[in-house]
Structures are given as C-alpha cells and as structure tokens.
Amino acid sequence: MSIPFWRDVRVLRVLLQVLFLIGIFLLAGVLYTNMLTGLSNLGLTLNLDFLGNEAGFDISEGIEYEPSETYLKAFWVGVVNTLKVSLIGIVCATILGLVVGIARLSSNWLIRTIAAIYVECFRNIPLLLQILFWYTAVILQLPRVRESISLFEGVFINQRGVYLPSPEPTAGLNVWGGFLLAGLVLAVILYILRAKQLQRLERPGFRAKWALPAFLIVAVLGWFLTPEIPFTLDFPVLRGFNFVGGLSLSPEFSALLIGLSVYTGAFIAEIVRSGIQAVAKGQREAARAVGLSESQTLQLVVLPQAIPIIVPPLTSQYLNLAKNSSLAIAIGFPDVFSIGNTMMLQTGQSIPVFAMIMVSYLIMSLTTSAAMNWYNRWITRNR
C-alpha cells in the first residue's frame, strides 16, 4: 500500500524547503520594493550612473589622481590603498608572528617572557585604540622635519612620516630581467629534480636546496654582467620645509600599518606556537637521536608538519587584517571605506556605494582564502 504524498516524509521535507525559499524570496522582494520607494521619495534612483561624474574632492595619498576625475577613479584609489596596506601588513604580521611564536617556545626565560608579554598585551587591547596610540602618541610626537631621526643612510623619520630611498629602473633592467627569467627556469627544473630525488629516496628534505642557490647565483651574475646597473637609488633630500625624492610613507599609513601588523602578529604568534606544539614530541626526540641540531629539527621536521595545522587559522587572521584596515577612517587614511564614505556624503547614493565597498572586501577575502586553500592543499599533497 503506497503512502499518500501528504504523509510521505521525503515529500514533506522537500516541500518545506521549497516553501522556505519562497518565503525568503518574498521577503527580499518586499524589502527591495520598500527600498525603491524610499529612494524615490528622496528623488534618488538605484543606479551607478553617478560614478562617471566629477568627484571634486582631493585624496591625500595613493596612485595618481586629480579632483577633476570621476568617482570611479576615486574609488579605485581607495581600493589600491587598501590592497597596499593589507598586503604589506600581511607580510609584516607573518614575519613578526613567526618570530614571536617560535620565541614563545624558547628555552631562554627572558626571550620566552618578552614574547608572552607582547602577545598578551597587544591581542587584548582593541585594535582601534592601538592605531590611535601609534598615530597620536608615537608618530605625531616624533621630531620636526629639520630634526628628523636618521637611522641609516637615506632613511629619515619625523612627524610627517618615513622617508626611504626608492629604486629607480634604468635601461639595464630589461637585460637583467632576461637573466632573472633564465634563473627562474633553471630553478624550476632543479626543484622538480630535487623533489623526484626525495620521493625516490622516501625521505624528507628541503626541496629548494638546489633551486634557490641556482636562482641567486644567476641573478647575481646577471647583475654584474649587465652593462648598466638595473637600478639606481633615489635618496630623499631635505629641501625647504620637507624632503623631496625617494619613497615617503605618510603618518597615517605608517600608524595603520604598525597597528595592523603588531595586533595581527600577536594572534599569528599564538597560531604558530600551537601549531608547533601540536607536532608529536617523539618527532623532536627522533630528530635529536639522528644528530639533527635544534635549527635543523625545527626546519626539517617540526615546521613541515606544523604548517598544515597553522595555515587554516592563519588564513582567518589574514582576512581579519584586510577587513580591519577599514579602521583607517579613524586617522584619516584614504582607504576604500573612507573614500566610499566621502562619496556617499556627496552623492547621497549610500546603497550603491555600500554595495561597492562590500563587494570590494568580499573579492579581497575570497581571493586570499582561495590562495591560502590552494597552498594548504599543495603542502598537504607534498608532505
């Protein structure tokens, strides 16, 4: 005897899901209609035509831009600024977190304690307060331009930011680029041969043992064999009331970068520490038994097994760093959120601009997540 469809659990399960989706679409339709009605009452329409209008406002730093250019170009300046501080911050936070994470497991009491104090202090203070501290209590309290702190030749620090020598390409760059390409091809070949050798011997090892030195040798030889030096350094020089030439980092960018790097580095340090401690103690004992030093044990045995454990939570910290960069609005750094806020105030198109901002962060997050997931699969496959 067949079961009536209105009593069949399988049919009811599908029917309830369909009804739920219909309810979601109806609710979305009602909200969309209300939004269009509200915009119509304000004399606004839901479109992106305003992006072609003249922006009319200045942006303190970023890629080349003039106030007479469009809102779309202004928004792109904000996107590039956000990408710049996020990418550099990820690199700095990773290096800092790796060093501090390893230091937390040091046998030296002083090093271990300093690392623990750093982690417990900076990860338990709100990021916004840290950024404001670096900006108002540190950078703005630096000496004036004529009393700049000079760390190295051509490196100056003052209230207006950090000034560094910048590399300027010459005609010899194309020739040296050919050497770099040849070195890269050679490095890839040696990397593959080394990987096959380790696979044949069925033992762990550093796959880039031959590839990295070969690439560096070709690059160095190419530098000296190139008729003209590929790069020259443009040093900042004090002229009048400020430095000209070189590379300059504004106080806002510097404070945001330091705040993001130090804050995220504290979390990464704990991720590195937990990843290393997750490796079985017997692995270290076995490495010492075969005569490996502490650095060799860390490099060849512990870190290769810890990295697959570290990567997933590390990805989350990278995503947090990129999203936390929106706090730049507190110190006036023109990131995508800050410029988007200015666009909303001038055009009244809050919904399209908010959507553009959200899509920008979504693309950055999905790209970062995809890259880290690929890396995690690659290292897991090659363990």
C-alpha positions in Angstrom: 0.0 0.0 0.0 1.5 3.3 -1.1 1.8 6.2 1.4 -0.1 9.4 0.5 2.2 12.2 -0.6 1.0 14.4 2.2 2.2 11.9 4.7 5.5 10.9 2.9 8.4 12.3 5.0 10.6 12.7 1.9 8.0 14.7 0.1 7.2 16.9 3.1 10.9 17.6 3.6 11.3 18.9 0.0 8.0 20.8 0.2 9.0 22.6 3.4 12.4 23.6 1.9 10.6 24.9 -1.2 8.1 26.9 1.0 11.1 28.3 3.0 12.8 29.5 -0.2 9.6 31.1 -1.5 9.3 32.9 1.8 12.9 34.2 1.6 12.3 35.5 -2.0 9.0 37.1 -1.0 10.7 38.9 2.0 13.6 40.0 -0.3 11.0 41.3 -2.8 9.2 43.3 -0.1 12.4 44.8 1.2 13.6 45.7 -2.3 10.3 47.4 -3.1 10.4 49.4 0.1 14.0 50.4 -0.7 13.0 51.7 -4.2 10.0 53.5 -2.7 12.2 55.2 -0.1 14.8 56.2 -2.7 12.0 57.6 -5.0 10.7 59.7 -2.1 14.2 61.2 -1.8 14.5 61.8 -5.5 17.1 59.1 -6.0 17.4 56.1 -8.3 19.2 52.9 -7.8 22.0 53.0 -10.4 25.7 53.6 -10.9 25.5 56.5 -13.3 27.0 58.8 -10.7 30.3 57.0 -11.0 31.0 58.9 -14.2 30.6 62.3 -12.6 33.4 64.5 -11.4 34.5 63.6 -7.9 35.6 67.1 -6.9 37.5 66.1 -3.7 41.2 65.6 -3.1 42.8 62.4 -1.8 45.9 62.8 0.3 47.8 59.8 -1.0 47.6 56.9 -3.4 48.0 56.4 -7.1 47.9 59.4 -9.5 44.6 61.2 -9.2 43.1 64.6 -9.7 39.9 66.0 -8.2 38.5 66.6 -11.7 38.5 62.8 -12.3 35.5 60.6 -11.8 34.1 59.0 -8.7 35.0 55.6 -10.1 38.7 56.7 -10.3 38.5 58.0 -6.7 37.0 54.7 -5.5 39.8 52.8 -7.3 42.4 54.9 -5.4 40.8 53.7 -2.2 40.9 50.1 -3.3 44.6 50.3 -4.2 45.4 51.9 -0.9 43.5 49.2 1.0 45.3 46.5 -1.0 48.7 48.1 -0.4 48.3 48.4 3.4 46.7 44.9 3.6 49.5 43.1 1.6 52.3 44.8 3.3 50.6 44.3 6.7 50.2 40.5 6.0 53.9 40.2 5.2 55.0 42.1 8.3 52.5 40.4 10.6 53.5 37.0 9.3 57.2 37.6 9.9 56.6 39.1 13.4 54.2 36.3 14.3 56.5 33.6 13.2 59.5 35.0 15.2 57.4 35.6 18.3 55.7 32.3 18.1 59.0 30.4 18.0 60.3 32.7 20.7 57.4 31.7 23.0 58.8 28.2 23.0 62.4 29.2 23.6 64.3 27.6 26.4 65.6 31.1 27.4 63.4 32.5 30.1 63.9 36.2 29.1 63.1 35.6 25.4 60.1 33.5 26.3 58.7 36.0 28.8 59.1 39.0 26.5 57.3 37.1 23.7 54.5 36.2 26.2 54.1 39.8 27.4 53.9 41.0 23.8 51.2 38.5 22.9 49.1 39.1 26.0 49.3 42.8 25.8 48.7 43.5 22.1 46.0 40.9 21.4 43.9 42.1 24.4 43.8 45.8 23.6 41.2 46.9 21.0 42.8 47.5 17.6 41.3 50.9 17.2 43.0 52.1 20.4 46.3 50.7 19.2 46.0 52.5 15.9 45.2 55.8 17.6 48.1 55.2 20.0 50.6 54.7 17.3 49.3 57.7 15.4 48.9 60.3 18.2 51.3 59.2 20.9 54.1 57.9 18.8 54.3 59.2 15.2 52.9 62.7 15.8 55.3 63.1 18.7 58.4 62.5 16.5 60.8 65.4 15.8 60.1 68.0 13.3 61.3 67.7 9.7 64.6 69.6 10.2 65.3 67.5 13.3 64.5 64.1 11.6 65.8 60.9 13.0 68.3 59.3 10.6 68.5 55.6 11.1 70.6 54.6 8.1 71.9 56.5 5.0 68.9 58.0 3.3 66.3 56.8 5.9 64.6 59.6 7.8 61.7 59.6 10.4 59.8 62.6 11.5 56.2 63.9 12.2 55.4 63.8 8.5 56.2 60.1 8.1 59.0 57.9 7.0 61.3 58.7 4.0 63.2 55.9 2.3 65.5 55.5 -0.7 63.4 54.3 -3.7 64.8 52.1 -6.5 64.6 53.8 -10.0 64.8 51.4 -13.0 67.4 52.1 -15.7 67.8 50.8 -19.3 69.7 47.8 -17.9 66.6 46.4 -16.2 65.5 44.6 -19.4 68.8 42.8 -19.7 68.8 41.8 -16.1 65.2 40.7 -16.4 66.4 38.2 -19.0 68.9 36.7 -16.5 66.1 36.5 -13.9 63.9 34.6 -16.3 66.7 32.2 -17.1 67.4 31.7 -13.4 63.8 31.1 -12.7 63.5 28.4 -15.4 66.7 26.7 -14.1 65.3 26.9 -10.5 62.1 25.2 -11.5 63.9 22.4 -13.3 66.2 21.8 -10.3 63.2 22.0 -7.9 61.5 19.2 -9.8 64.6 17.1 -10.0 65.1 17.5 -6.2 61.5 16.6 -5.5 61.8 13.5 -7.5 65.0 12.5 -5.8 63.5 12.9 -2.3 60.4 10.9 -3.5 62.7 8.2 -4.8 64.7 8.1 -1.5 61.4 8.3 0.5 62.8 10.8 3.0 62.1 14.5 3.9 64.2 17.3 2.8 64.4 20.9 1.5 63.0 20.8 -2.0 64.6 24.1 -2.9 68.1 23.1 -1.8 69.4 23.3 -5.4 66.8 25.7 -6.9 67.3 28.6 -4.5 71.1 28.9 -4.7 70.9 28.4 -8.5 68.5 31.3 -8.9 70.5 33.6 -6.6 73.8 32.8 -8.5 72.2 33.5 -11.9 70.7 36.8 -10.5 73.9 38.0 -9.0 76.0 37.1 -12.1 73.4 38.8 -14.3 73.6 41.9 -12.1 77.4 42.2 -12.7 77.3 41.1 -16.4 74.6 43.7 -17.3 76.3 46.7 -19.0 74.3 49.2 -17.0 73.2 48.8 -13.4 69.5 47.8 -13.5 68.5 50.1 -10.6 69.7 53.3 -9.0 68.6 54.5 -5.6 66.8 57.9 -5.4 67.6 59.2 -1.9 65.3 61.7 -0.1 66.9 65.1 0.3 65.8 67.9 2.6 64.8 71.0 0.6 62.9 73.8 2.2 60.3 72.6 4.7 60.2 68.9 3.6 62.1 66.0 1.9 61.9 65.5 -1.8 62.7 62.4 -3.8 62.8 58.8 -2.5 59.8 56.9 -1.1 57.6 58.5 1.6 55.2 56.8 3.9 52.6 59.1 5.4 52.0 59.2 9.2 48.5 57.8 8.6 49.8 54.9 6.5 52.6 54.2 9.0 50.4 54.2 12.0 47.8 51.9 10.3 50.5 49.5 9.1 52.2 49.3 12.5 48.8 48.9 14.3 47.6 46.1 12.0 51.0 44.3 11.9 51.5 44.4 15.7 47.9 43.4 16.5 47.6 40.6 14.0 51.2 39.4 14.7 50.2 38.7 18.3 47.4 36.3 17.1 49.7 34.7 14.5 52.3 34.1 17.2 49.8 32.0 19.1 48.8 30.1 16.0 52.5 29.3 15.3 53.1 28.3 18.9 50.1 26.0 19.0 50.9 24.5 15.6 54.5 23.7 16.7 53.3 22.2 19.9 50.7 20.1 18.0 53.6 18.1 16.5 54.3 15.0 18.5 57.1 15.2 21.0 58.5 12.0 19.7 59.3 13.7 16.3 61.7 16.0 18.0 63.3 13.3 20.1 63.7 11.2 16.9 65.3 14.1 15.1 67.8 14.7 18.0 68.5 10.9 18.1 69.8 11.0 14.5 72.0 14.0 15.3 70.0 17.0 14.0 70.6 20.3 15.6 67.8 22.4 17.1 67.6 24.6 14.0 67.6 21.6 11.7 64.9 19.9 13.7 62.7 23.0 13.5 63.3 23.5 9.8 63.2 19.9 8.5 61.0 18.1 11.0 58.7 20.4 13.1 57.7 23.2 10.7 56.9 20.9 7.7 54.4 19.1 10.0 53.2 22.2 11.7 52.4 24.3 8.6 49.3 22.3 7.5 48.0 22.9 11.1 48.9 26.6 11.0 47.5 27.5 7.6 43.7 27.4 8.2 43.7 29.7 11.3 46.4 31.8 9.6 44.0 32.4 6.7 41.4 33.8 9.1 43.9 36.2 10.5 44.8 37.4 7.0 41.2 38.0 6.3 40.7 39.9 9.6 43.7 42.1 8.8 42.3 43.1 5.4 38.9 43.9 7.0 40.3 45.7 10.0 42.0 48.1 7.6 38.7 49.8 7.4 39.6 51.4 10.8 41.8 53.7 8.8 39.0 56.2 8.7 39.7 57.0 12.4 43.1 58.5 11.5 42.2 59.9 8.0 44.0 57.3 5.8 42.1 57.3 2.4 41.2 53.6 2.2 38.2 52.2 0.3 35.8 52.7 3.2 37.0 56.3 3.9 36.7 57.3 0.2 33.4 55.5 -0.1 32.1 57.4 2.9 33.0 60.7 1.2 31.3 59.5 -2.0 28.1 58.7 0.0 28.1 62.2 1.6 28.5 64.0 -1.7 26.2 61.9 -3.9 23.6 60.6 -1.5 23.9 57.2 -3.2 24.5 55.3 0.0 23.2 51.9 -1.1 25.2 51.5 -4.3 28.4 52.8 -2.6 27.9 50.5 0.3 27.4 47.6 -2.1 30.6 48.5 -3.9 32.5 48.6 -0.6 31.1 45.2 0.4 31.9 43.7 -2.9 35.5 45.0 -2.8 36.1 43.4 0.6 34.4 40.2 -0.5 36.6 39.9 -3.5 39.7 40.5 -1.5 38.7 38.0 1.2 37.7 35.3 -1.4 40.9 35.8 -3.3 43.0 35.5 -0.1 41.0 32.5 1.1 41.4 30.7 -2.3 45.1 31.3 -2.4 45.7 30.0 1.1 43.4 27.0 0.5 45.4 26.2 -2.6 48.7 26.5 -0.7 47.3 24.3 2.1 46.3 21.6 -0.4 49.7 21.8 -2.1 51.7 21.4 1.0 49.5 18.6 2.2 49.9 16.8 -1.0 53.7 17.2 -1.0 54.3 16.2 2.6 
